[in-house]
Amino acid sequence: MFKKLPTGLVLLVLTATSPALGQRGPPPAHQAAEIEALVNKASDVLEERGGKAFADFRKKGSPWRYADVYLFVVDMNGVVLFNAARPNREERDFLDARDADGKRFHRDFIEVVRNSGSGWVDYMFPKPGQSHATVKWSYVCGTRVDGVEALVGAGVYVD
């Protein structure tokens, strides 16, 4: 259904084609590769197990959630289906929500998935447990959850 691009390719393309993205400094290649592998694996698990996988994705200290890394799942209409770090966002429409700089990053997630199948988006968002927004780069990948077209993502905070 969605095409998963080689590790780092979309990051390179986005950085090269958008001065605003390049100015925020993408994550180091080793972190980008780690996040891409995590999200691509989560996409496969979601297509196999559907929403039953959410319980495993939510566990702190698991391969799915560690340090400041956590998974989120959004349907293609902008409704958050799952967010390991912020369950209060679940079942809410964030299509037009803006980050600290006014960017509608959920729209960007959806656009990247529709256009490329997967890719990186930068935005301002607080780390788990904090209220001050910092630069975050998230890799998102198209998937299906219980028959619903969606995207799964995870990110890296760049301090």
C-alpha positions in Angstrom: 0.0 0.0 0.0 2.6 2.6 1.1 6.2 2.6 -0.2 8.9 2.6 2.4 11.9 4.5 1.2 15.5 3.6 1.9 16.9 4.8 5.3 17.9 8.5 5.1 16.8 9.1 1.6 13.7 11.1 2.4 15.6 13.0 5.2 18.2 14.0 2.6 15.6 15.0 0.1 13.6 17.1 2.6 16.7 18.8 3.9 18.0 19.6 0.5 14.7 20.9 -0.9 13.5 23.0 2.1 15.7 25.6 3.6 13.4 25.9 6.6 13.8 22.2 7.3 17.6 22.3 6.9 17.9 25.2 9.3 16.5 23.1 12.1 19.2 20.5 11.8 18.1 16.9 11.2 19.0 14.1 13.6 22.3 12.4 13.2 22.3 9.5 10.7 22.6 6.8 13.3 19.6 8.1 15.2 17.6 8.5 12.0 18.4 4.9 11.0 17.3 3.7 14.4 14.0 5.6 14.3 13.2 4.5 10.7 13.8 0.9 11.6 11.6 1.2 14.7 8.7 2.8 12.8 9.0 0.4 9.8 8.8 -2.6 12.2 5.9 -1.0 14.0 4.1 -0.6 10.7 4.5 -4.3 10.0 3.2 -5.2 13.5 0.2 -2.9 13.1 -0.7 -4.5 9.8 -0.5 -7.9 11.4 -2.0 -7.3 14.8 -3.9 -4.0 14.5 -4.8 -2.0 17.6 -3.9 -5.0 19.8 -0.3 -3.9 19.4 -0.9 -0.7 21.2 -0.6 -2.3 24.7 2.9 -3.5 23.8 3.8 -0.1 22.2 2.8 1.7 25.4 5.2 -0.2 27.8 8.1 2.0 29.1 11.5 0.4 28.8 10.4 -1.8 25.9 11.9 -1.8 22.4 9.0 0.3 21.4 9.3 3.0 24.1 12.6 4.1 25.6 14.3 7.3 26.7 12.4 10.1 24.8 11.4 7.8 22.0 7.8 6.6 21.7 5.4 5.6 18.9 2.3 7.5 17.8 -0.4 6.5 15.3 -2.6 8.9 13.4 -5.4 8.1 10.9 -5.3 9.9 7.5 -7.9 12.4 8.7 -5.7 13.6 11.6 -7.3 11.7 14.4 -4.8 10.4 16.9 -5.4 6.6 17.3 -2.5 6.1 19.7 0.2 8.1 21.5 2.4 6.2 24.0 3.6 9.3 25.8 0.4 11.3 25.7 -2.7 9.1 25.8 -4.9 12.2 26.5 -4.4 13.0 22.7 -6.0 9.7 21.6 -9.3 9.8 19.8 -9.0 13.5 19.2 -8.7 15.3 15.9 -5.4 17.2 15.6 -5.5 17.9 11.8 -5.5 21.7 12.3 -3.5 21.8 15.6 -0.4 23.9 15.4 3.0 23.5 17.1 4.7 26.3 19.0 5.8 28.0 15.7 2.3 27.7 14.2 3.1 24.7 11.9 0.3 22.2 11.3 2.5 19.2 11.6 -0.2 16.5 11.5 -1.1 17.8 8.0 2.6 17.5 7.2 2.7 13.9 8.5 -0.3 13.0 6.2 1.2 14.8 3.2 4.5 13.0 3.5 2.8 9.6 3.7 0.4 10.4 0.8 3.2 11.7 -1.4 6.1 9.4 -0.5 4.8 6.5 1.7 7.2 7.6 4.5 9.5 10.4 5.5 10.7 13.0 8.0 8.9 16.0 9.4 10.3 18.6 11.8 8.2 20.6 14.2 8.3 22.1 17.7 7.0 19.8 20.5 7.7 19.2 24.2 9.6 16.2 25.4 7.6 13.8 27.5 7.0 15.3 30.9 7.9 18.8 29.8 5.9 21.8 28.7 8.5 23.8 26.8 8.6 22.9 23.1 11.9 21.9 21.4 12.8 20.9 17.9 11.6 17.4 17.1 12.1 15.4 13.9 9.6 12.5 13.4 9.7 9.8 10.8 6.3 8.7 9.7 5.3 5.7 7.6 2.0 4.6 6.1 0.2 1.6 7.6 -3.2 0.1 8.2 -4.7 -0.4 11.7 -7.7 -2.8 11.8 -8.5 -1.8 8.2 -8.1 1.9 8.7 -5.5 3.8 6.6 -3.1 5.5 9.0 0.5 6.4 9.7 2.8 5.4 12.5 5.7 7.6 13.7 8.4 8.2 16.2 10.9 11.0 16.6 14.1 12.5 17.9 14.3 15.6 19.9 17.1 17.8 18.7 18.4 20.1 21.5 
